[in-house]
Amino acid sequence: MAFQFSFEKLNEFILQCGSIHESYRFCTNALEQLAKLIPFDQGRIYFLNEQLAIFDEYLIGVNPSVTKDYREYYSKLDGSRYAISSRHSMNKGIPGKIDWTLISDSEQFVREHLRPQKIHYSTGIQLPDLNGTPKVLFCMDRTGNVQYSDAEIEALKFLCAHLSNLYQNFYASNPGLCHSNSASKTSVEQLLTRREKELLPLLLQGLTAQQIADKLFISRQTVLKHISHIYEKLEVRSRVELFGKILSEYPLQRL
Protein backbone atom coordinates (compact mmCIF):
# COMPACT_ATOMS: atom_id res chain seq x y z
CA MET A 1 0.00 0.00 0.00
CA ALA A 2 1.40 3.39 -1.03
CA PHE A 3 2.34 5.84 1.70
CA GLN A 4 -0.22 8.63 2.13
CA PHE A 5 0.96 12.07 3.27
CA SER A 6 -1.75 12.83 5.83
CA PHE A 7 -1.67 16.21 7.53
CA GLU A 8 -3.92 14.84 10.25
CA LYS A 9 -1.57 11.92 11.03
CA LEU A 10 1.54 14.10 11.00
CA ASN A 11 -0.19 16.66 13.20
CA GLU A 12 -1.19 13.96 15.69
CA PHE A 13 2.39 12.64 15.69
CA ILE A 14 3.88 16.06 16.53
CA LEU A 15 1.24 16.81 19.16
CA GLN A 16 1.74 13.44 20.84
CA CYS A 17 5.55 13.76 20.89
CA GLY A 18 5.32 17.35 22.11
CA SER A 19 3.30 16.30 25.14
CA ILE A 20 6.28 14.40 26.59
CA HIS A 21 8.68 16.42 28.72
CA GLU A 22 11.47 13.93 29.50
CA SER A 23 14.16 13.59 26.83
CA TYR A 24 14.72 9.81 26.93
CA ARG A 25 11.02 9.00 26.81
CA PHE A 26 10.53 11.66 24.13
CA CYS A 27 13.00 9.83 21.89
CA THR A 28 11.79 6.29 22.53
CA ASN A 29 8.17 7.35 22.04
CA ALA A 30 9.08 9.10 18.77
CA LEU A 31 10.65 5.90 17.39
CA GLU A 32 7.65 3.82 18.48
CA GLN A 33 5.27 6.24 16.77
CA LEU A 34 7.43 6.42 13.64
CA ALA A 35 7.08 2.64 13.35
CA LYS A 36 3.32 3.14 12.89
CA LEU A 37 3.68 6.01 10.44
CA ILE A 38 6.66 4.85 8.37
CA PRO A 39 6.98 1.11 9.06
CA PHE A 40 10.37 -0.54 9.55
CA ASP A 41 11.61 -3.96 10.68
CA GLN A 42 14.45 -2.88 12.95
CA GLY A 43 14.74 0.38 14.85
CA ARG A 44 17.61 1.76 16.92
CA ILE A 45 18.25 4.90 18.90
CA TYR A 46 21.83 5.74 19.80
CA PHE A 47 22.40 8.39 22.46
CA LEU A 48 25.67 10.29 21.95
CA ASN A 49 28.02 12.13 24.30
CA GLU A 50 30.10 15.25 23.55
CA GLN A 51 32.71 13.12 21.74
CA LEU A 52 29.99 11.62 19.50
CA ALA A 53 30.44 8.24 21.17
CA ILE A 54 27.44 6.03 21.96
CA PHE A 55 26.68 5.81 25.68
CA ASP A 56 23.16 4.32 25.56
CA GLU A 57 20.73 2.78 23.11
CA TYR A 58 17.09 1.79 22.61
CA LEU A 59 16.16 -1.07 20.28
CA ILE A 60 13.07 -2.31 18.47
CA GLY A 61 13.33 -5.73 16.82
CA VAL A 62 17.12 -5.85 17.13
CA ASN A 63 19.29 -8.37 18.97
CA PRO A 64 21.44 -6.42 21.50
CA SER A 65 24.46 -8.59 20.68
CA VAL A 66 24.36 -7.26 17.12
CA THR A 67 24.41 -3.62 18.17
CA LYS A 68 27.30 -4.32 20.53
CA ASP A 69 29.51 -4.94 17.48
CA TYR A 70 28.49 -1.59 16.05
CA ARG A 71 28.85 0.34 19.31
CA GLU A 72 32.21 -1.11 20.24
CA TYR A 73 33.85 -1.44 16.84
CA TYR A 74 32.28 -0.05 13.64
CA SER A 75 31.07 3.22 15.18
CA LYS A 76 34.63 4.03 16.30
CA LEU A 77 36.60 3.19 13.15
CA ASP A 78 38.73 6.21 12.25
CA GLY A 79 38.14 7.35 8.69
CA SER A 80 35.27 4.95 8.13
CA ARG A 81 32.10 6.34 6.58
CA TYR A 82 30.17 4.12 8.98
CA ALA A 83 31.66 5.73 12.08
CA ILE A 84 29.31 7.96 14.06
CA SER A 85 31.61 10.97 13.81
CA SER A 86 31.85 10.91 10.01
CA ARG A 87 28.63 9.29 8.91
CA HIS A 88 26.29 11.64 10.66
CA SER A 89 28.17 14.91 10.43
CA MET A 90 28.16 14.60 6.66
CA ASN A 91 24.40 14.49 6.17
CA LYS A 92 23.71 17.35 8.61
CA GLY A 93 20.79 15.43 10.03
CA ILE A 94 18.78 15.49 6.78
CA PRO A 95 16.98 12.17 6.30
CA GLY A 96 17.91 10.16 3.24
CA LYS A 97 17.68 6.54 2.21
CA ILE A 98 20.35 3.91 1.70
CA ASP A 99 20.00 0.89 -0.57
CA TRP A 100 22.45 -1.60 0.94
CA THR A 101 21.76 -4.12 -1.84
CA LEU A 102 23.80 -1.89 -4.18
CA ILE A 103 26.87 -1.84 -1.94
CA SER A 104 29.58 -4.43 -2.46
CA ASP A 105 30.29 -7.18 0.06
CA SER A 106 33.94 -6.16 -0.16
CA GLU A 107 33.20 -3.62 2.57
CA GLN A 108 33.62 -5.28 5.96
CA PHE A 109 30.74 -3.41 7.59
CA VAL A 110 28.34 -4.53 4.87
CA ARG A 111 29.65 -8.10 4.68
CA GLU A 112 29.97 -8.83 8.40
CA HIS A 113 27.39 -6.55 10.01
CA LEU A 114 24.53 -5.84 7.61
CA ARG A 115 24.27 -8.98 5.49
CA PRO A 116 23.82 -11.34 8.49
CA GLN A 117 20.93 -9.13 9.67
CA LYS A 118 19.42 -9.17 6.16
CA ILE A 119 19.16 -5.36 6.20
CA HIS A 120 18.34 -4.10 2.71
CA TYR A 121 17.25 -0.48 3.18
CA SER A 122 17.85 2.14 5.84
CA THR A 123 16.91 5.67 6.74
CA GLY A 124 17.23 7.75 9.88
CA ILE A 125 17.35 11.13 11.55
CA GLN A 126 19.47 12.85 14.16
CA LEU A 127 18.47 15.30 16.88
CA PRO A 128 20.94 18.04 17.88
CA ASP A 129 21.43 20.19 20.95
CA LEU A 130 21.21 24.00 20.79
CA ASN A 131 24.73 24.16 19.31
CA GLY A 132 23.84 21.78 16.50
CA THR A 133 25.87 18.90 17.95
CA PRO A 134 24.18 15.52 17.29
CA LYS A 135 22.87 14.01 20.51
CA VAL A 136 20.47 11.31 19.36
CA LEU A 137 20.61 9.12 16.27
CA PHE A 138 17.57 7.22 14.95
CA CYS A 139 18.19 4.30 12.54
CA MET A 140 15.26 2.63 10.78
CA ASP A 141 15.99 -0.51 8.75
CA ARG A 142 13.94 -2.71 6.45
CA THR A 143 14.82 -6.35 5.85
CA GLY A 144 12.24 -6.98 3.15
CA ASN A 145 12.13 -5.93 -0.49
CA VAL A 146 10.23 -2.65 -0.01
CA GLN A 147 12.41 0.44 -0.43
CA TYR A 148 11.58 3.67 1.40
CA SER A 149 9.51 5.79 -0.98
CA ASP A 150 10.22 9.42 -1.82
CA ALA A 151 6.96 10.35 -0.07
CA GLU A 152 8.07 8.59 3.12
CA ILE A 153 11.41 10.38 3.08
CA GLU A 154 9.72 13.75 2.52
CA ALA A 155 7.41 13.10 5.47
CA LEU A 156 10.42 12.07 7.58
CA LYS A 157 12.24 15.30 6.65
CA PHE A 158 9.19 17.26 7.71
CA LEU A 159 8.90 15.40 11.02
CA CYS A 160 12.65 15.64 11.63
CA ALA A 161 12.53 19.44 11.58
CA HIS A 162 9.79 19.53 14.20
CA LEU A 163 11.28 16.76 16.34
CA SER A 164 14.57 18.66 16.38
CA ASN A 165 12.84 21.84 17.54
CA LEU A 166 10.98 19.98 20.28
CA TYR A 167 14.10 18.10 21.36
CA GLN A 168 16.13 21.30 21.63
CA ASN A 169 13.67 22.54 24.23
CA PHE A 170 15.21 20.05 26.65
CA TYR A 171 18.40 22.13 26.45
CA ALA A 172 16.61 25.48 26.75
CA SER A 173 16.11 27.36 30.02
CA ASN A 174 12.38 26.57 30.15
CA PRO A 175 11.96 22.96 28.96
CA GLY A 176 8.45 21.88 28.11
CA LEU A 177 7.18 25.24 26.92
CA CYS A 178 7.91 24.40 23.28
CA HIS A 179 7.10 27.85 21.93
CA SER A 180 3.42 27.62 22.84
CA ASN A 181 3.14 31.27 23.85
CA SER A 182 -0.22 32.99 23.88
CA ALA A 183 1.04 36.04 21.97
CA SER A 184 1.74 34.08 18.77
CA LYS A 185 -1.60 32.30 19.04
CA THR A 186 -3.52 35.54 19.58
CA SER A 187 -1.81 37.22 16.64
CA VAL A 188 -2.84 34.40 14.29
CA GLU A 189 -6.41 34.34 15.62
CA GLN A 190 -6.69 38.08 15.10
CA LEU A 191 -5.58 37.73 11.49
CA LEU A 192 -8.29 35.25 10.50
CA THR A 193 -12.03 35.73 10.18
CA ARG A 194 -14.47 33.39 11.93
CA ARG A 195 -15.05 31.41 8.72
CA GLU A 196 -11.31 31.17 8.01
CA LYS A 197 -10.75 29.78 11.50
CA GLU A 198 -13.45 27.17 10.86
CA LEU A 199 -11.79 26.24 7.60
CA LEU A 200 -8.19 26.06 8.91
CA PRO A 201 -8.46 22.72 10.84
CA LEU A 202 -10.08 21.11 7.79
CA LEU A 203 -7.17 22.24 5.65
CA LEU A 204 -4.74 20.71 8.14
CA GLN A 205 -6.63 17.42 8.05
CA GLY A 206 -5.87 17.21 4.31
CA LEU A 207 -9.44 17.64 3.07
CA THR A 208 -9.88 18.78 -0.51
CA ALA A 209 -11.58 22.08 -1.35
CA GLN A 210 -14.73 20.20 -2.38
CA GLN A 211 -14.79 18.15 0.85
CA ILE A 212 -14.44 21.35 2.88
CA ALA A 213 -17.24 22.96 0.85
CA ASP A 214 -19.51 19.99 1.57
CA LYS A 215 -18.73 20.11 5.30
CA LEU A 216 -19.33 23.84 5.64
CA PHE A 217 -22.25 23.95 3.18
CA ILE A 218 -20.60 26.57 0.99
CA SER A 219 -19.42 26.55 -2.63
CA ARG A 220 -16.05 25.24 -3.70
CA GLN A 221 -15.24 28.66 -5.16
CA THR A 222 -15.87 30.27 -1.77
CA VAL A 223 -13.58 27.73 -0.12
CA LEU A 224 -10.80 28.52 -2.61
CA LYS A 225 -11.22 32.23 -1.87
CA HIS A 226 -10.93 31.60 1.89
CA ILE A 227 -7.84 29.42 1.36
CA SER A 228 -6.24 32.16 -0.70
CA HIS A 229 -6.92 34.68 2.09
CA ILE A 230 -5.48 32.34 4.75
CA TYR A 231 -2.31 31.80 2.71
CA GLU A 232 -1.92 35.55 2.18
CA LYS A 233 -2.49 36.46 5.84
CA LEU A 234 -0.16 33.76 7.20
CA GLU A 235 2.42 34.37 4.46
CA VAL A 236 2.56 30.84 3.10
CA ARG A 237 2.34 29.48 -0.43
CA SER A 238 1.11 25.92 0.08
CA ARG A 239 -0.66 23.63 2.49
CA VAL A 240 2.65 22.07 3.53
CA GLU A 241 4.04 25.53 4.43
CA LEU A 242 0.81 26.32 6.27
CA PHE A 243 1.06 23.09 8.27
CA GLY A 244 4.67 23.87 9.21
CA LYS A 245 3.84 27.42 10.28
CA ILE A 246 0.92 26.34 12.44
CA LEU A 247 2.97 23.59 14.10
CA SER A 248 5.83 25.98 14.81
CA GLU A 249 3.45 28.32 16.63
CA TYR A 250 1.12 25.74 18.19
CA PRO A 251 3.25 22.58 18.68
CA LEU A 252 1.28 21.55 21.78
CA GLN A 253 -2.10 23.03 20.88
CA ARG A 254 -5.09 21.59 19.10
CA LEU A 255 -6.79 23.93 16.64
C-alpha angles and dihedrals in degrees: 000000000000118000113256119211099224118183089198093055094045090047091051090049093054093043092050094048091045092057091067116087103185116084100220094048090043090059098043091047091050091055092047091051093045088057088063095045101039105017121221136171099223127027130186136180118197118195113210133206128213091281091054090248121140113251100165140010144195121208138198117190094346129120107237091221089063094053090048088068090053096044096046101036123007096041090056101046108127112234094007118132087219094060116108093237095055104027097055102034089058098059094044090222095296110142117242136158131250125205103205092184088074094054119092123249087230087087109087095217092054095041099044104027111028104031095056088053091048090231109169105166134023141183134166150159137226130217119213135202122241090282093054094252112145111249104164129033123197118199120188117187134186122205096186131075097268114107121208107266125230088246091055092050091048090051090048091051089052093049092044092060092053095041089053091052092048093045092051089060088073087066095044124095093252107040116194097031092096096187094294094143120158094228094066091045093050092048092054093045091051091053096056130068121232092261092047090053089052090050097046098074090049090054090051091051088061097247117160122242090256093050090050090048091052092049095049095037094236133117123276089239090057090050091052090051091052091048090051090051092048092051091048095048095046093041098236132131103204144021091257091055090046091052091050093049093049092048092049090055099035106029092148099030132092115221 
